[in-house]
Amino acid sequence: MSNISNISTNQINIALIANYPKLSEAFENMVKSKGISFLNIFASFEEAAEFAKEIQSKVDAILSREGTAEHISKVVDIPVISV
């Protein structure tokens, strides 16, 4: 998991929860170039919902792949975006 201390209270905070290394790499490159505060979490489908519950108070939205995003959206109260 990326360092949660990178999260800022003054800007948009986004998390990616994925088990696909290329997606994580692309996400990290994009958000760094835009100056967005982020968490990049590598997790299996089974672990994703637990991580999401732990971080939902620290991020504005969570990105994840289709099935995982649907699974996460059932356990958090913030926007979950399927990518």
PyMOL commands that set and color helices and strands:
alter all, ss='L'
color gray80, all
select helices_A, chain A and resi 4-6+21-34+45-55+66-73
alter helices_A, ss='H'
color red, helices_A
select strands_A, chain A and resi 13-18+37-42+61-64+80-82
alter strands_A, ss='S'
color yellow, strands_A
deselect
rebuild
show_as cartoon
